[in-house]
Amino acid sequence: MVTFESLKQKKDSIAILGLGYVGLPLAVALAEHFDVLGVDISQTRVDELKKGIDRTGEVDFSEVGDVKLDFTADVSRLSETRLILVAVPTPIDEFRSPDLRPVVGASTTVGKHMREGTVVVYESTVYPGLTEDVCVPILERESGLACGTGFKVGYSPERINPGDKEHCLQTIVKVVAGQDAESAELLDKVYSTVVEAGIHRAADIRTAEAAKVIENTQRDLNIALMNELAMIFDRMNIDTLDVLEAAGTKWNFLPFRPGSWAATASAWTPTT
């Protein structure tokens, strides 16, 4: 199985599958310490990145410095790597149910091309149990390898707030979980090289998946509440920002703000 030492000595390499606002900053950061292959199924996206263009605005290549990072749309090159970090989106469908097609598709692709001894880590937002109950069987079917002996899996939920230069990969505590102590230790060491805020090892993969779900739920509920209050205050000719400023003087008040237009003269900036 791949080890931190083999990665650090660049005998083995890391792949990031999915180069959006989550995967690209992760790839750039890791490339300062390891051999990294950035993989995306969009040839247009890859061509732009090779020219130093990031349409998400998360990475300014003029500030990156001399970082060697290989971009490709050739998914077969995943076989060159031994640690694969999957950072694909998890949208909802027209019925507001999780659309698992990106994660399922990524798992199928990884399974077809990964080598024995690979560790596959998911960063996508998923419900508890998806990594082990949905992704692992696909990886086993496509690779012909058994999870636990032929390959291992882990989970480390992304926590990036798009457009937020303060709360970014390096400054947010990284939650990691592996299917066993060995894989958890590997993820701890790899992510520790780029995450200055520190690492939290969750008890297991399902715990880490559940933690990500409630993080999003708590944020969305609080912002939705503030949206409703902002519309009520507007009808009462009360300035919502003045209300929040006053309420915020209490030590345990949570400083959430409205996350949409909320029927006032000012546009609100989402707060997490």
N, C-alpha and C positions, 0 to 999 in steps of 0.2 A: 504494500500500500504506500502511496505517496507520503512523504514526510516533510516537515518544515525545513529540515536540513537540506534535503534534495532540492527544494524550491529555492532556499536562500543561496545555495551554491550554484543555482541555475542549471542543475542537471535535469530538472523537471520544470515545466512551465504552467502558467495559469491562463485559463480562458474566461472571458466575460461574454456571455451570450445575451445580447440585447444592449444596444448602445444608446439608450434614451437618457433622460435626465437623471436616472439612477445609475445605470451601467457605465456611462462614460466617465463621470467623476471618479467612480471606483477604479476603473481601468487606468486612468491617468495617475491616480495616487499610488496604486500598487506597482505601476511600471517604474517608479523611482527605486524599488527594492527587488523586483522580480522580473523574470521574462514573462511578458503579458501579451496575449493575443486577443484583440477585440473583434468579436464576431457579431454581425448583424445581417439579417436576411435581405435588407434593402441595399441594393448596390448603389443607389443614389446617396443614401446616408453615408456609406463607406467612402464614396468618392469625395463627398464634401469634407469628411473628417481628414482624409489624406491631404486636403488642401488647407487644413486648419480652420475649417468653418464648422461651428456648432450652432445649429438653428435653435436649440433649446436655451442658449445663453448661459448654461451652467459652467462651461469651461471657456476661458479666454486663453487660447493657445499662445498668445504673445507673452503671457505671464507664466506659462508652464515651465519654460526652460528646456534644457537638453534632455528630454525624456524619450527613450526609445520605446515606441509602442507600435505594434503591427496591427493594421486594420484589414479585415477581409469579409467578403460575403460568401466565401467558400466554406460551408459548414463541415465539409469532410476534414478540414484542418483541425477540428476538435480532437482528432485522434493523435495530434502532436502533443497534447497537453494532458496533465494528470490531476489538476484541480479545476473544476468547471463551476463557475458561479452564474446562475441563471437569473437574469434581471429583466424578465419580460412583464408586460402589463397584465393586470387582471381587471378588465372592465366588467360592466353588467350588461345583460341583454335587454330586449324590449320589455321583458316581464320583470325587470329589476332583480333578476337572479344572476349569480356569478357566471360570467362567461369564461369557461375553463379552456377554451380553444387555444389561446396563446401558451398556457402552461402545458397542456397536453401535447401540443405541437412541438414545443421546446424539448419536452421529455422524450418524445419519439425521435427527434433529431439527435439528441445527446446519446440515447441508447444505441442508435445505429452506428455511431462513430467513436464512442469512448473505448479506451483500452482497459484491460484488466488492471486493477490497482488504483483506479480513479476514484476521487471523492467528488460527489455532485452536491452543490449547495444551492438552495432556492432562496431568493430575496423577495419574491413576489408576495403580495398580500393574499393570503389564502385562509380558508376556514380550518379549524383544528382537525387534524387527521389527513388532510389532503396529500401532504408529502409522502407519507408512508402508505396510505390506502389507495391513492390514485397514481402518483408519480412512480413509486417504486415498482409496481407491477409492469408498467410500461417500459421502464428502464431494463428490467429483467427480460421481458419478452423480446425487445429489440436487440439487446446485446448478447443474450444467451448466457449471461453471468448471473450469479446468485448474490443478492444483497447481503452484505456482512462478510462475505469471503471474496467474491470477485470484485466488488465495489462497495462503497459506503455513501451515505447521504447525510446532509446536515441542513439546518435552516437558520437564516440570519435576516430578519425582516428589515427592509429599507426604512429609513426614518427621515429621509431628506425632505425638506420643505422647499418646493420649487421656487426659485427666485430669491430665496433667503440666503444672503451671504454670511450671516452670523451663525445660523443653525444649519450646519452642513456636515458632510461626512466626518470630518476631523473633530468636530466639536460636540457631537452627539454620542452618548454612550451606546455602544453596539451590543445588541443582544445576540448571542450565539447559542446554538444547540446542535449536538451531534447525536448520532444513533448509539454511540458508545463513548467511553472516556477518551479513547484514542482520537476519534474524529473531532470531538469537542476540543481537545487540547490543540489539535492542528488549527482549527478555526480561530481559537483564542490567540495563538501566536501570529497567524497570518494577519488578522485584522488589527492586532495590537501594533503592527508596524506602521499603520497609517491613521488609526483613530486615537487622537490625543486624549479624548475624554475618558477612555477606559472601556473595558469589556465586562459585560454581565453574562455569566453562563447560566442559562435557564436549565431547569431540571431535566427537561427532555424536549423533543421536537414539538410535540403537541402543546406544551406549555408556552413555548416561544410563539407558535402560531396564534394561540389564544390571546397572548399579550398584545400582539399587533392588532388583532380585531378590536379589543376593548380600547386601545389607544385611539383608533379612528372613531369608534362609537362615541366615546366621551367627548372628543373634539367636536364632532358633528352635532351632537345634542346641545352642547353649550353654545355653539355659534348659531344654531337654529333658534334657540331661546332668545339670544340677543337680537336676532333679526326681528322676531315678533315684538319684543319690547321696543325696539327702535321705531317700528311703525306706529305703535301705540303712543309713544312719546311725541312723535311728529304730529299726530292728530291733536295732541294736547298742547302743542306749541312749546314743548320742552326739548332742550338740546341734549341729545343722548350722550355726547362726549362730556358735558357738564355733569350728567348723572353718574357716569362711570368714574369720573375724577373724584366725585364726592364719595361714592361707594368704595372706591379703591383705597381710601384712607384706613379701612378696617384691615387688620393684619391677615385675615383668612379669606378675603375676597379674591375670587379667581378673575384675573384680568382678561376675560374674553371680550371680543368686540364683534359687531355684526360682520358678516362675511359677504354681503351683497349690497345692492343699491339701497334697499330698505326705505324707499319713498322719501328720501331727504335730499337736500341740495348737495350733499357730498357723497362721493363714492367711498365705500368701505374697503379697507385692506384686510384680507383674511388673516386671522391670528390663531396660532396653534399652541 
